Amino acid sequence: MIITDLGLISYAQAEAIQLETLDRVTADECDNTLFLLEHPKVITLGRQGGTENLHVDASFLAAQGIELARTARGGNITCHFPGQLVAYPIWRVEKRPGGMRRFFHDMEAAVIATCAAFGVATMRRPGHPGVWVDESRKICSMGIGVRRWVTYHGLALNVGRDVSLFDIITLCGIAGARPTSLSAEADRDITIEEVKHVFSREFRKAFADSALAADQTARQ
């Protein structure tokens, strides 16, 4: 796999890079690719809607310099901002054992292991993709799009303490859900660079282990 750090990049720029890479992966012109990045402040609306869970109007967003973007990913509403690690895997899933369910499972596994490396225990919440600290506190949101059996979009792991942008939405459209972050849960300031390093390692491990298990099953 290829892992590329895009730094701080606008939502539109990152989406254009994803789509270009998706075409190349689909055409077997490059390997599966994972983009790591941060976005300036942006509220994104997935295929399941989201405007009903946005608590301010367009004029407020414009005055605060917050972008509003509709996306092709699954899920409802979420937000991105500096201090949040965004990961976009452009990944072939057509022949991958376990299909999309396994793909989500492996992404969650990489996040859970990353959080554990910083002393933060997390969990899956059945019926709600992503990673949670408990039944109400969500630390990582997930939503993907798929085109010709190649994924794009991905996950957003809150790292910095400031998650106040979530105040203007109902997180992922889930009543009672509250945002938290690695720094808040670990009670120390953790940098994006630290998390990029650990997440890259855990993502490689989760997806390599999955591929190894599939290969062993195929040999039996």
N, CA, C and O of each residue as an XYZ file, in Angstrom:
880
protein
N       0.836     -1.194      0.000
C       0.000      0.000      0.000
C       0.874      1.248      0.000
O       2.031      1.216      0.417
N       0.301      2.335     -0.472
C       0.968      3.636     -0.461
C       0.299      4.498      0.602
O      -0.928      4.587      0.638
N       1.090      5.138      1.474
C       0.546      6.066      2.463
C       1.117      7.444      2.161
O       2.335      7.628      2.140
N       0.232      8.415      1.928
C       0.632      9.766      1.537
C       0.067     10.787      2.502
O      -1.129     10.779      2.791
N       0.921     11.667      3.002
C       0.513     12.729      3.913
C       0.239     13.986      3.094
O       1.148     14.533      2.470
N      -1.005     14.442      3.094
C      -1.399     15.628      2.333
C      -1.375     16.905      3.167
O      -1.607     17.994      2.641
N      -1.092     16.779      4.472
C      -1.059     17.965      5.320
C      -2.440     18.586      5.495
O      -3.448     17.878      5.497
N      -2.486     19.910      5.643
C      -3.751     20.641      5.763
C      -4.224     20.997      4.361
O      -3.535     21.714      3.635
N      -5.389     20.503      3.982
C      -5.854     20.640      2.604
C      -7.363     20.816      2.586
O      -8.064     20.228      3.410
N      -7.870     21.612      1.661
C      -9.308     21.856      1.604
C     -10.064     20.583      1.253
O      -9.506     19.648      0.678
N     -11.343     20.563      1.610
C     -12.163     19.397      1.335
C     -12.253     19.132     -0.168
O     -12.147     17.988     -0.611
N     -12.450     20.197     -0.948
C     -12.587     20.038     -2.397
C     -11.298     19.526     -3.025
O     -11.340     18.662     -3.901
N     -10.155     20.045     -2.590
C      -8.875     19.576     -3.132
C      -8.655     18.103     -2.814
O      -8.237     17.330     -3.675
N      -8.939     17.720     -1.570
C      -8.748     16.328     -1.177
C      -9.682     15.405     -1.954
O      -9.293     14.301     -2.336
N     -10.906     15.853     -2.184
C     -11.845     15.025     -2.934
C     -11.365     14.822     -4.368
O     -11.478     13.725     -4.915
N     -10.829     15.882     -4.976
C     -10.313     15.765     -6.346
C      -9.152     14.773     -6.410
O      -9.053     13.984     -7.349
N      -8.274     14.818     -5.405
C      -7.148     13.880     -5.362
C      -7.652     12.455     -5.166
O      -7.141     11.517     -5.777
N      -8.656     12.301     -4.310
C      -9.238     10.971     -4.106
C      -9.793     10.399     -5.408
O      -9.535      9.244     -5.748
N     -10.557     11.218     -6.133
C     -11.193     10.726     -7.358
C     -10.172     10.394     -8.437
O     -10.334      9.421     -9.174
N      -9.124     11.199     -8.527
C      -8.059     10.897     -9.487
C      -7.379      9.573     -9.121
O      -7.115      8.742     -9.991
N      -7.101      9.386     -7.833
C      -6.451      8.161     -7.378
C      -7.381      6.965     -7.528
O      -6.939      5.870     -7.873
N      -8.670      7.175     -7.268
C      -9.657      6.103     -7.443
C      -9.629      5.582     -8.877
O      -9.651      4.371     -9.099
N      -9.581      6.488     -9.850
C      -9.520      6.063    -11.252
C      -8.258      5.268    -11.533
O      -8.293      4.287    -12.276
N      -7.138      5.684    -10.942
C      -5.867      4.999    -11.178
C      -5.851      3.619    -10.512
O      -5.353      2.652    -11.090
N      -6.400      3.535     -9.291
C      -6.471      2.243     -8.613
C      -7.396      1.295     -9.377
O      -7.085      0.116     -9.550
N      -8.533      1.819     -9.831
C      -9.482      1.008    -10.591
C      -8.845      0.453    -11.858
O      -9.105     -0.683    -12.254
N      -8.007      1.273    -12.487
C      -7.350      0.863    -13.731
C      -6.066      0.075    -13.486
O      -5.325     -0.217    -14.425
N      -5.799     -0.272    -12.214
C      -4.575     -0.998    -11.850
C      -3.312     -0.230    -12.232
O      -2.292     -0.824    -12.582
N      -3.396      1.095    -12.159
C      -2.232      1.930    -12.467
C      -1.461      2.309    -11.208
O      -0.354      2.841    -11.294
N      -2.043      2.037    -10.033
C      -1.312      2.271     -8.782
C      -1.873      1.373     -7.694
O      -2.960      0.813     -7.839
N      -1.133      1.238     -6.613
C      -1.537      0.380     -5.508
C      -2.611      1.043     -4.654
O      -2.868      2.241     -4.772
N      -3.235      0.237     -3.789
C      -4.126      0.798     -2.775
C      -3.398      1.927     -2.045
O      -2.214      1.816     -1.726
N      -4.125      3.011     -1.789
C      -3.504      4.225     -1.256
C      -4.277      4.744     -0.055
O      -5.507      4.770     -0.058
N      -3.545      5.158      0.971
C      -4.138      5.779      2.153
C      -3.636      7.210      2.242
O      -2.430      7.447      2.319
N      -4.567      8.170      2.233
C      -4.224      9.574      2.411
C      -4.466      9.977      3.864
O      -5.518      9.677      4.428
N      -3.500     10.651      4.462
C      -3.634     11.211      5.802
C      -3.592     12.724      5.700
O      -2.767     13.268      4.966
N      -4.470     13.419      6.423
C      -4.581     14.861      6.249
C      -5.399     15.497      7.362
O      -5.961     14.814      8.218
N      -5.449     16.822      7.326
C      -6.380     17.609      8.118
C      -7.146     18.518      7.161
O      -6.643     18.872      6.095
N      -8.364     18.893      7.549
C      -9.143     19.848      6.779
C      -9.327     21.145      7.559
O      -9.396     21.116      8.787
N      -9.408     22.293      6.861
C      -9.956     23.492      7.509
C     -11.396     23.204      7.922
O     -11.950     22.175      7.536
N     -12.004     24.084      8.691
C     -13.343     23.829      9.214
C     -14.356     23.613      8.090
O     -14.525     24.460      7.213
N     -15.029     22.453      8.137
C     -16.033     22.125      7.133
C     -17.061     21.181      7.753
O     -16.709     20.261      8.491
N     -18.324     21.420      7.444
C     -19.422     20.522      7.797
C     -19.745     19.711      6.549
O     -19.942     20.279      5.475
N     -19.799     18.387      6.684
C     -20.098     17.567      5.516
C     -21.395     16.776      5.733
O     -21.684     16.300      6.830
N     -22.152     16.658      4.661
C     -23.438     15.966      4.679
C     -23.331     14.722      3.808
O     -22.992     14.817      2.629
N     -23.619     13.557      4.382
C     -23.527     12.304      3.647
C     -24.799     11.964      2.900
O     -25.730     12.767      2.836
N     -24.833     10.767      2.334
C     -25.973     10.350      1.515
C     -27.247     10.195      2.332
O     -28.344     10.272      1.779
N     -27.123      9.976      3.641
C     -28.309      9.807      4.482
C     -28.890     11.138      4.959
O     -29.753     11.159      5.836
N     -28.429     12.231      4.394
C     -29.006     13.529      4.742
C     -28.103     14.337      5.626
O     -26.880     14.282      5.500
N     -28.717     15.105      6.542
C     -27.902     15.852      7.471
C     -28.357     17.256      7.783
O     -28.091     17.751      8.878
N     -29.050     17.934      6.842
C     -29.419     19.323      7.101
C     -30.341     19.437      8.310
O     -30.337     20.459      8.996
N     -31.122     18.409      8.574
C     -32.008     18.433      9.740
C     -31.217     18.389     11.044
O     -31.753     18.687     12.112
N     -29.951     18.018     10.955
C     -29.095     17.945     12.139
C     -28.057     19.061     12.197
O     -27.114     19.004     12.987
N     -28.238     20.069     11.359
C     -27.401     21.259     11.383
C     -28.176     22.357     12.095
O     -29.280     22.704     11.675
N     -27.612     22.913     13.173
C     -28.358     23.799     14.053
C     -28.152     25.286     13.780
O     -28.630     26.124     14.544
N     -27.452     25.620     12.705
C     -27.232     27.022     12.326
C     -27.523     27.165     10.841
O     -27.631     26.176     10.117
N     -27.649     28.422     10.396
C     -27.943     28.635      8.979
C     -26.678     28.975      8.203
O     -25.590     29.106      8.764
N     -26.858     29.114      6.890
C     -25.722     29.346      6.003
C     -24.998     30.649      6.314
O     -23.779     30.735      6.169
N     -25.734     31.646      6.735
C     -25.095     32.936      7.035
C     -24.153     32.821      8.234
O     -23.097     33.454      8.255
N     -24.530     32.014      9.232
C     -23.663     31.801     10.384
C     -22.379     31.093      9.945
O     -21.280     31.478     10.342
N     -22.535     30.054      9.119
C     -21.366     29.321      8.654
C     -20.422     30.236      7.872
O     -19.206     30.203      8.059
N     -21.011     31.058      6.989
C     -20.188     31.964      6.186
C     -19.450     32.964      7.065
O     -18.279     33.258      6.826
N     -20.131     33.486      8.079
C     -19.507     34.470      8.966
C     -18.362     33.872      9.766
O     -17.407     34.566     10.116
N     -18.463     32.577     10.053
C     -17.432     31.890     10.834
C     -16.358     31.237      9.954
O     -15.423     30.615     10.461
N     -16.503     31.387      8.633
C     -15.533     30.781      7.729
C     -15.599     29.265      7.696
O     -14.589     28.592      7.486
N     -16.803     28.731      7.906
C     -17.008     27.274      7.919
C     -17.665     26.858      6.610
O     -18.729     27.369      6.262
N     -17.056     25.954      5.898
C     -17.597     25.470      4.640
C     -18.697     24.446      4.900
O     -18.692     23.767      5.927
N     -19.642     24.340      3.963
C     -20.667     23.298      4.004
C     -20.561     22.513      2.709
O     -20.628     23.098      1.627
N     -20.395     21.187      2.800
C     -20.182     20.381      1.600
C     -21.055     19.140      1.617
O     -21.143     18.442      2.626
N     -21.700     18.872      0.485
C     -22.393     17.600      0.296
C     -21.399     16.602     -0.272
O     -20.547     16.955     -1.087
N     -21.515     15.347      0.166
C     -20.533     14.349     -0.233
C     -21.206     13.080     -0.730
O     -22.412     12.893     -0.572
N     -20.405     12.214     -1.331
C     -20.907     10.931     -1.830
C     -20.698      9.816     -0.826
O     -20.972      8.655     -1.131
N     -20.220     10.141      0.366
C     -19.994      9.085      1.360
C     -21.306      8.669      2.009
O     -22.307      9.381      1.922
N     -21.293      7.524      2.654
C     -22.439      7.111      3.449
C     -22.460      7.879      4.759
O     -21.532      8.622      5.078
N     -23.519      7.688      5.501
C     -23.633      8.353      6.790
C     -24.397      9.660      6.715
O     -24.921     10.036      5.666
N     -24.450     10.336      7.838
C     -25.236     11.552      7.977
C     -24.310     12.764      8.009
O     -23.541     12.976      7.071
N     -24.369     13.547      9.054
C     -23.611     14.790      9.147
C     -22.407     14.628     10.078
O     -22.494     13.951     11.102
N     -21.299     15.247      9.719
C     -20.159     15.326     10.621
C     -19.390     16.591     10.304
O     -19.806     17.376      9.453
N     -18.268     16.795     10.983
C     -17.463     17.978     10.714
C     -15.989     17.635     10.784
O     -15.582     16.668     11.428
N     -15.194     18.458     10.100
C     -13.744     18.320     10.085
C     -13.123     19.659     10.443
O     -13.724     20.712     10.232
N     -11.904     19.606     10.992
C     -11.252     20.822     11.471
C      -9.796     20.495     11.786
O      -9.460     19.328     11.988
N      -8.937     21.494     11.831
C      -7.554     21.231     12.244
C      -7.533     20.635     13.654
O      -8.272     21.067     14.540
N      -6.675     19.639     13.837
C      -6.653     18.925     15.107
C      -7.417     17.618     15.055
O      -7.545     16.919     16.061
N      -7.923     17.295     13.881
C      -8.608     16.015     13.650
C      -7.862     15.299     12.523
O      -7.612     15.890     11.473
N      -7.509     14.039     12.736
C      -6.827     13.266     11.694
C      -7.860     12.624     10.778
O      -8.698     11.838     11.221
N      -7.791     12.970      9.500
C      -8.668     12.389      8.488
C      -7.856     11.379      7.686
O      -6.721     11.653      7.295
N      -8.438     10.223      7.448
C      -7.774      9.171      6.675
C      -8.718      8.708      5.567
O      -9.851      8.302      5.829
N      -8.239      8.774      4.340
C      -9.034      8.368      3.178
C      -8.355      7.183      2.484
O      -7.382      7.384      1.757
N      -8.843      5.951      2.687
C      -8.284      4.807      1.962
C      -8.945      4.644      0.585
O     -10.165      4.525      0.479
N      -8.126      4.640     -0.446
C      -8.614      4.344     -1.799
C      -8.255      2.875     -2.027
O      -7.105      2.538     -2.311
N      -9.268      2.006     -1.896
C      -8.982      0.582     -1.657
C      -9.858     -0.332     -2.497
O     -11.073     -0.148     -2.577
N      -9.232     -1.312     -3.119
C      -9.993     -2.321     -3.867
C     -10.667     -3.280     -2.881
O     -10.004     -3.840     -2.008
N     -11.958     -3.465     -3.016
C     -12.660     -4.394     -2.122
C     -13.383     -5.501     -2.879
O     -13.990     -6.372     -2.257
N     -13.330     -5.485     -4.203
C     -14.105     -6.434     -4.999
C     -13.805     -7.881     -4.630
O     -14.727     -8.680     -4.465
N     -12.514     -8.231     -4.497
C     -12.132     -9.605     -4.219
C     -11.635     -9.777     -2.791
O     -11.056    -10.808     -2.451
N     -11.858     -8.776     -1.962
C     -11.359     -8.826     -0.584
C     -12.320     -9.661      0.266
O     -13.508     -9.344      0.322
N     -11.838    -10.723      0.931
C     -12.721    -11.549      1.756
C     -13.441    -10.713      2.814
O     -12.835     -9.860      3.463
N     -14.733    -10.966      2.979
C     -15.506    -10.242      3.973
C     -16.173     -8.990      3.464
O     -17.023     -8.414      4.143
N     -15.791     -8.556      2.262
C     -16.447     -7.409      1.649
C     -16.383     -6.146      2.478
O     -15.407     -5.897      3.186
N     -17.450     -5.341      2.379
C     -17.468     -4.044      3.045
C     -17.517     -4.181      4.556
O     -16.949     -3.354      5.269
N     -18.182     -5.206      5.050
C     -18.245     -5.386      6.503
C     -16.843     -5.577      7.082
O     -16.503     -4.986      8.107
N     -16.038     -6.400      6.424
C     -14.674     -6.626      6.889
C     -13.827     -5.365      6.733
O     -12.972     -5.074      7.570
N     -14.070     -4.627      5.666
C     -13.326     -3.383      5.445
C     -13.559     -2.416      6.598
O     -12.606     -1.848      7.133
N     -14.827     -2.220      6.990
C     -15.136     -1.354      8.127
C     -14.510     -1.906      9.408
O     -13.949     -1.155     10.206
N     -14.610     -3.205      9.594
C     -14.051     -3.837     10.793
C     -12.554     -3.551     10.907
O     -12.054     -3.243     11.988
N     -11.842     -3.657      9.776
C     -10.394     -3.435      9.798
C     -10.056     -1.965     10.025
O      -9.079     -1.657     10.708
N     -10.846     -1.057      9.464
C     -10.619      0.365      9.750
C     -10.832      0.646     11.237
O     -10.030      1.340     11.862
N     -11.906      0.110     11.797
C     -12.156      0.296     13.225
C     -11.030     -0.307     14.061
O     -10.616      0.275     15.063
N     -10.534     -1.475     13.646
C      -9.447     -2.123     14.379
C      -8.203     -1.244     14.413
O      -7.525     -1.151     15.437
N      -7.906     -0.597     13.282
C      -6.731      0.289     13.221
C      -6.897      1.478     14.160
O      -5.937      1.894     14.809
N      -8.105      2.025     14.236
C      -8.354      3.160     15.133
C      -8.305      2.718     16.590
O      -7.705      3.398     17.422
N      -8.923      1.597     16.903
C      -8.929      1.086     18.282
C      -7.502      0.844     18.763
O      -7.157      1.188     19.894
N      -6.671      0.250     17.902
C      -5.276     -0.003     18.273
C      -4.497      1.299     18.420
O      -3.640      1.415     19.296
N      -4.789      2.271     17.576
C      -4.130      3.580     17.681
C      -4.470      4.243     19.005
O      -3.585      4.743     19.698
N      -5.733      4.248     19.353
C      -6.147      4.847     20.624
C      -5.492      4.120     21.798
O      -5.049      4.757     22.754
N      -5.431      2.804     21.729
C      -4.825      2.017     22.810
C      -3.352      2.373     22.990
O      -2.840      2.353     24.109
N      -2.676      2.697     21.900
C      -1.263      3.064     21.977
C      -1.053      4.340     22.786
O       0.038      4.581     23.302
N      -2.101      5.157     22.896
C      -2.036      6.382     23.691
C      -2.749      6.229     25.038
O      -3.026      7.210     25.728
N      -3.037      4.976     25.392
C      -3.646      4.703     26.686
C      -5.133      4.949     26.755
O      -5.683      5.083     27.848
N      -5.806      5.013     25.604
C      -7.243      5.286     25.565
C      -7.983      4.030     25.100
O      -7.778      3.559     23.981
N      -8.834      3.500     25.959
C      -9.626      2.310     25.620
C     -10.867      2.728     24.841
O     -11.583      3.643     25.248
N     -11.119      2.059     23.724
C     -12.270      2.390     22.888
C     -13.013      1.114     22.504
O     -12.591      0.010     22.849
N     -14.122      1.278     21.787
C     -14.989      0.148     21.497
C     -15.778      0.392     20.216
O     -15.872      1.517     19.727
N     -16.343     -0.690     19.686
C     -17.336     -0.583     18.631
C     -18.704     -0.467     19.280
O     -18.924     -0.972     20.381
N     -19.619      0.200     18.593
C     -21.003      0.282     19.051
C     -21.888     -0.305     17.958
O     -22.065      0.319     16.912
N     -22.450     -1.500     18.180
C     -23.220     -2.173     17.132
C     -24.282     -1.265     16.522
O     -25.030     -0.592     17.231
N     -24.331     -1.261     15.191
C     -25.310     -0.451     14.476
C     -24.859      0.962     14.206
O     -25.543      1.712     13.509
N     -23.701      1.341     14.754
C     -23.201      2.704     14.575
C     -21.733      2.645     14.174
O     -20.867      2.575     15.046
N     -21.430      2.671     12.875
C     -20.035      2.589     12.434
C     -19.184      3.686     13.067
O     -19.652      4.798     13.310
N     -17.928      3.346     13.327
C     -17.028      4.288     13.969
C     -16.472      3.695     15.247
O     -16.632      2.505     15.518
N     -15.816      4.542     16.031
C     -15.193      4.089     17.269
C     -15.635      4.988     18.410
O     -15.684      6.210     18.273
N     -15.959      4.363     19.545
C     -16.544      5.045     20.679
C     -15.716      4.779     21.938
O     -15.053      3.748     22.055
N     -15.767      5.727     22.875
C     -15.170      5.518     24.194
C     -16.171      4.801     25.093
O     -15.801      3.946     25.898
N     -17.440      5.161     24.943
C     -18.524      4.463     25.628
C     -19.771      4.623     24.769
O     -19.665      5.007     23.604
N     -20.933      4.342     25.307
C     -22.161      4.367     24.501
C     -22.545      5.762     24.008
O     -23.357      5.881     23.091
N     -21.984      6.810     24.591
C     -22.363      8.156     24.164
C     -21.214      8.974     23.587
O     -21.448      9.883     22.790
N     -19.984      8.669     23.972
C     -18.846      9.488     23.531
C     -18.159      8.869     22.311
O     -17.616      7.766     22.368
N     -18.203      9.616     21.216
C     -17.648      9.125     19.953
C     -16.324      9.830     19.674
O     -16.224     11.054     19.759
N     -15.314      9.034     19.339
C     -13.986      9.593     19.099
C     -13.610      9.567     17.617
O     -12.720     10.301     17.188
N     -14.283      8.727     16.843
C     -13.946      8.586     15.424
C     -15.197      8.286     14.607
O     -15.937      7.349     14.907
N     -15.423      9.085     13.579
C     -16.547      8.867     12.668
C     -16.047      8.210     11.389
O     -14.899      8.396     10.987
N     -16.932      7.434     10.752
C     -16.576      6.762      9.506
C     -17.708      6.859      8.499
O     -18.886      6.787      8.849
N     -17.326      7.024      7.248
C     -18.296      7.031      6.161
C     -17.540      6.910      4.845
O     -16.594      7.661      4.609
N     -17.932      5.999      4.003
C     -17.207      5.800      2.751
C     -18.134      5.863      1.558
O     -19.353      5.745      1.679
N     -17.523      6.054      0.404
C     -18.188      5.897     -0.874
C     -17.499      4.753     -1.609
O     -16.346      4.430     -1.324
N     -18.208      4.146     -2.552
C     -17.634      3.056     -3.333
C     -17.998      3.270     -4.792
O     -19.158      3.508     -5.131
N     -17.006      3.184     -5.636
C     -17.230      3.297     -7.079
C     -16.457      2.181     -7.765
O     -15.238      2.079     -7.625
N     -17.176      1.346     -8.506
C     -16.548      0.215     -9.213
C     -15.689     -0.619     -8.253
O     -14.583     -1.040     -8.592
N     -16.222     -0.842     -7.063
C     -15.599     -1.693     -6.058
C     -14.272     -1.139     -5.527
O     -13.416     -1.886     -5.053
N     -14.123      0.181     -5.616
C     -12.987      0.845     -4.985
C     -13.536      1.906     -4.034
O     -14.401      2.697     -4.410
N     -13.029      1.917     -2.799
C     -13.544      2.841     -1.790
C     -12.864      4.205     -1.882
O     -11.752      4.339     -2.393
N     -13.570      5.207     -1.370
C     -12.980      6.516     -1.103
C     -13.729      7.125      0.076
O     -14.646      6.504      0.614
N     -13.346      8.337      0.484
C     -13.727      8.892      1.792
C     -13.159      7.961      2.876
O     -12.264      7.173      2.569
N     -13.631      8.014      4.112
C     -12.992      7.169      5.113
C     -13.358      7.486      6.539
O     -14.499      7.270      6.946
N     -12.392      8.005      7.325
C     -12.619      8.186      8.754
C     -12.016      9.491      9.255
O     -11.146     10.081      8.614
N     -12.498      9.924     10.411
C     -12.011     11.149     11.045
C     -11.851     10.886     12.537
O     -12.835     10.662     13.243
N     -10.605     10.915     13.014
C     -10.269     10.638     14.398
C      -9.935     11.945     15.103
O      -8.995     12.642     14.721
N     -10.710     12.274     16.135
C     -10.471     13.515     16.876
C      -9.217     13.372     17.734
O      -9.106     12.441     18.532
N      -8.284     14.288     17.569
C      -7.012     14.226     18.286
C      -6.890     15.364     19.291
O      -6.653     15.108     20.472
N      -7.045     16.613     18.859
C      -6.910     17.767     19.739
C      -8.074     17.914     20.704
O      -9.129     17.305     20.524
N      -7.870     18.722     21.722
C      -8.906     18.896     22.745
C     -10.127     19.656     22.242
O     -11.240     19.412     22.708
N      -9.936     20.574     21.299
C     -11.034     21.438     20.855
C     -11.903     20.711     19.831
O     -11.523     20.556     18.671
N     -13.066     20.273     20.280
C     -14.031     19.632     19.374
C     -15.325     20.459     19.335
O     -16.407     19.922     19.095
N     -15.200     21.760     19.571
C     -16.367     22.633     19.721
C     -17.167     22.788     18.435
O     -18.340     23.158     18.491
N     -16.564     22.513     17.270
C     -17.326     22.628     16.029
C     -18.520     21.683     16.030
O     -19.530     21.959     15.382
N     -18.414     20.576     16.751
C     -19.530     19.639     16.831
C     -20.746     20.247     17.539
O     -21.844     19.696     17.448
N     -20.570     21.371     18.240
C     -21.690     21.985     18.966
C     -22.812     22.419     18.037
O     -23.960     22.531     18.467
N     -22.499     22.668     16.762
C     -23.524     23.188     15.855
C     -24.215     22.086     15.054
O     -25.012     22.377     14.162
N     -23.914     20.818     15.366
C     -24.593     19.709     14.701
C     -25.011     18.669     15.736
O     -24.520     18.654     16.865
N     -25.934     17.799     15.318
C     -26.176     16.556     16.064
C     -25.229     15.528     15.478
O     -25.399     15.108     14.334
N     -24.238     15.120     16.246
C     -23.139     14.296     15.754
C     -23.651     13.049     15.041
O     -24.288     12.188     15.647
N     -23.357     12.967     13.730
C     -23.751     11.817     12.904
C     -25.260     11.578     12.915
O     -25.726     10.502     12.541
N     -26.017     12.582     13.345
C     -27.468     12.438     13.417
C     -27.938     11.513     14.523
O     -29.070     11.033     14.485
N     -27.077     11.252     15.520
C     -27.393     10.317     16.602
C     -27.710     11.100     17.873
O     -26.829     11.739     18.449
N     -28.949     11.053     18.304
C     -29.352     11.765     19.521
C     -28.543     11.273     20.712
O     -28.409     10.067     20.923
N     -28.015     12.186     21.475
C     -27.268     11.839     22.677
C     -25.787     11.581     22.465
O     -25.035     11.453     23.431
N     -25.360     11.503     21.209
C     -23.933     11.273     20.943
C     -23.145     12.541     21.237
O     -23.572     13.640     20.885
N     -22.002     12.386     21.878
C     -21.136     13.516     22.210
C     -19.730     13.258     21.674
O     -19.255     12.123     21.709
N     -19.063     14.295     21.183
C     -17.703     14.097     20.678
C     -16.679     14.091     21.806
O     -16.851     14.763     22.823
N     -15.629     13.336     21.613
C     -14.477     13.396     22.498
C     -13.238     13.252     21.636
O     -13.346     13.121     20.417
N     -12.055     13.274     22.252
C     -10.819     13.237     21.476
C      -9.741     12.469     22.233
O      -9.862     12.214     23.431
N      -8.697     12.112     21.517
C      -7.568     11.428     22.145
C      -6.947     12.263     23.248
O      -6.661     11.751     24.330
N      -6.735     13.556     22.980
C      -6.103     14.416     23.984
C      -6.969     14.552     25.228
O      -6.460     14.538     26.349
N      -8.293     14.685     25.027
C      -9.195     14.813     26.172
C      -9.206     13.540     27.000
O      -9.158     13.592     28.229
N      -9.269     12.393     26.327
C      -9.352     11.120     27.052
C      -8.022     10.747     27.721
O      -8.015     10.162     28.805
N      -6.907     11.082     27.080
C      -5.596     10.785     27.657
C      -5.172     11.840     28.673
O      -4.222     11.641     29.430
N      -5.889     12.970     28.680
C      -5.589     14.100     29.561
C      -4.169     14.615     29.356
O      -3.454     14.931     30.306
N      -3.788     14.687     28.091
C      -2.529     15.330     27.716
C      -2.627     15.728     26.251
O      -3.417     15.162     25.495
N      -1.827     16.695     25.862
C      -1.886     17.163     24.478
C      -1.123     16.212     23.560
O       0.084     16.020     23.702
N      -1.845     15.629     22.630
C      -1.279     14.691     21.660
C      -1.297     15.369     20.298
O      -2.297     15.980     19.923
N      -0.211     15.268     19.562
C      -0.126     15.952     18.278
C      -0.618     15.069     17.135
O      -0.614     13.841     17.222
N      -1.037     15.729     16.071
C      -1.437     15.024     14.858
C      -0.280     14.175     14.330
O      -0.488     13.047     13.884
N       0.935     14.717     14.380
C       2.084     13.984     13.847
C       2.309     12.676     14.602
O       2.622     11.653     13.994
N       2.150     12.708     15.928
C       2.272     11.488     16.713
C       1.250     10.454     16.247
O       1.568      9.278     16.070
N       0.031     10.914     16.056
C      -1.056      9.999     15.710
C      -0.911      9.476     14.282
O      -1.216      8.314     14.013
N      -0.448     10.327     13.369
C      -0.209      9.857     12.002
C       0.766      8.688     11.994
O       0.552      7.693     11.301
N       1.830      8.817     12.765
C       2.847      7.762     12.815
C       2.252      6.453     13.338
O       2.458      5.392     12.750
N       1.518      6.537     14.441
C       0.957      5.329     15.044
C      -0.149      4.752     14.165
O      -0.216      3.540     13.962
N      -1.014      5.619     13.646
C      -2.113      5.117     12.826
C      -1.590      4.446     11.558
O      -2.125      3.416     11.147
N      -0.566      5.003     10.937
C       0.010      4.373      9.743
C       0.460      2.950     10.060
O       0.209      2.024      9.290
N       1.119      2.789     11.187
C       1.585      1.460     11.605
C       0.412      0.517     11.855
O       0.424     -0.628     11.403
N      -0.600      0.998     12.575
C      -1.728      0.123     12.924
C      -2.616     -0.173     11.728
O      -3.205     -1.250     11.641
N      -2.716      0.777     10.806
C      -3.488      0.515      9.588
C      -2.803     -0.561      8.758
O      -3.449     -1.493      8.278
N      -1.504     -0.427      8.594
C      -0.760     -1.463      7.861
C      -0.952     -2.828      8.513
O      -1.173     -3.829      7.830
N      -0.866     -2.858      9.837
C      -0.981     -4.125     10.557
C      -2.378     -4.724     10.401
O      -2.517     -5.915     10.121
N      -3.414     -3.900     10.580
C      -4.787     -4.403     10.490
C      -5.077     -4.972      9.110
O      -5.703     -6.025      8.989
N      -4.627     -4.284      8.072
C      -4.941     -4.738      6.726
C      -4.010     -5.857      6.275
O      -4.404     -6.702      5.472
N      -2.776     -5.871      6.783
C      -1.869     -6.986      6.480
C      -2.343     -8.255      7.170
O      -2.322     -9.329      6.570
N      -2.775     -8.142      8.440
C      -3.292     -9.308      9.162
C      -4.519     -9.870      8.482
O      -4.696    -11.086      8.404
N      -5.381     -8.971      7.981
C      -6.590     -9.411      7.301
C      -6.245    -10.158      6.014
O      -6.844    -11.187      5.699
N      -5.272     -9.625      5.278
C      -4.859    -10.279      4.033
C      -4.219    -11.633      4.320
O      -4.444    -12.591      3.581
N      -3.424    -11.722      5.384
C      -2.775    -12.986      5.754
C      -3.805    -14.031      6.139
O      -3.701    -15.190      5.737
N      -4.812    -13.618      6.928
C      -5.863    -14.547      7.336
C      -6.626    -15.073      6.118
O      -6.971    -16.253      6.050
N      -6.882    -14.182      5.162
C      -7.602    -14.595      3.957
C      -6.768    -15.585      3.148
O      -7.289    -16.556      2.598
N      -5.465    -15.320      3.087
C      -4.578    -16.214      2.330
C      -4.527    -17.590      2.995
O      -4.543    -18.608      2.303
N      -4.468    -17.631      4.303
C      -4.413    -18.902      5.025
C      -5.711    -19.679      4.839
O      -5.695    -20.901      4.692
N      -6.845    -18.957      4.846
C      -8.130    -19.608      4.632
C      -8.201    -20.213      3.227
O      -8.707    -21.318      3.034
N      -7.682    -19.461      2.255
C      -7.724    -19.928      0.858
C      -6.855    -21.177      0.667
O      -7.123    -21.999     -0.210
N      -5.813    -21.311      1.496
C      -4.912    -22.465      1.351
C      -5.444    -23.718      2.023
O      -4.975    -24.822      1.744
N      -6.425    -23.555      2.911
C      -6.934    -24.711      3.673
C      -7.859    -25.577      2.812
O      -8.377    -26.588      3.286
